């Protein structure tokens, strides 16, 4: 069979040069990187700002990085259910408030990235929820969900939603952080970013951080003379990762203090006699007794004692549960309440 004649008019295929291939590959790679960056910025990346809403004059503050599953799970199980149980209307309705909020586009279970809790002398408190909440304001959607509940009592003005009978107030800051405070006046004081966290020593880094001024610790009930001889100015802690979690803390005093006195001071705060062998503290929110039992104290400076210890994940879970127990009655109270 004769072979078909070649079409003399067909375009001649020329091989692609290695330089053109390399350039095309580079362009495609750059586009993929750009798409990945945009997706990261819009869907995953979160700039942390919640810490900037710690009120000036706070005597206790806590920050938790919720991008870590080990830390988010206790918050999901113990703190988020308070959203369902907070009194607004005549009683609970089905489906639960968290589910109805999610249907309205407020998905705290998926969008949260950090949580900051702070309290002031006298009992006023603030919760700051940071996350990837999108560009639509949260408060109108929250208010719409609450108004569907029978006999719901709330008022709103200037972007602030006040719940009754508790007086608890909600607003969203310009940096998208959702703020919940014990009363509207305290909420107004923290809507703009500030540096109240610096005075209390709350760290921006780490899986979680804690800061407390000496005035708060003085209220724990100790009358120990050794502790009184070296007043504490501030206690701070930073939680790292691991199993168990690594905890580095510092006790900063107003006058020189040695390691033995600092340990005696810690024992006194927890209500432990010096010769006690069973660490069963007065409050024991999160296994503080066992945490102190394995702590290593070193002299960092004449007025500063460093503490290195570990915190079991189960005890961290217990501490978050204790915070939820502390907060729940305050969601029912009217205005700031005592500790």
Secondary structure, 3 states (H helix, E strand, C coil): CCCCCCCCCCCCCCCCCHHHHHHHHHHHHHHHHHHHHHHHHHHHCCCCCHHHHCCCCEEEEEEEECCCHHHHHHHHHHHCHHHHHCCCCCCCCCCCHHHHHHHCCCCHHHHEEEEEEEEECCCCEEEEEEECCCCCCCHHHHHHHHCCCCCCCEEEECCEEEECCCCCEEEECCCCCEEEECCHHHHHHHCCCCCHHHHHCCCCCCCEEEEEEHHHHHCCCCCCHHHHHCCEEEEEEEECCCCCEEEEEEEEECCCCCHHHHHHHHHHHCCCCCCCCCCCCCCCCCCHHHHHHCCEEEEEECCEEEEEEEECHHHHHHHHHHHHHHHHHHHHCCCCCCC
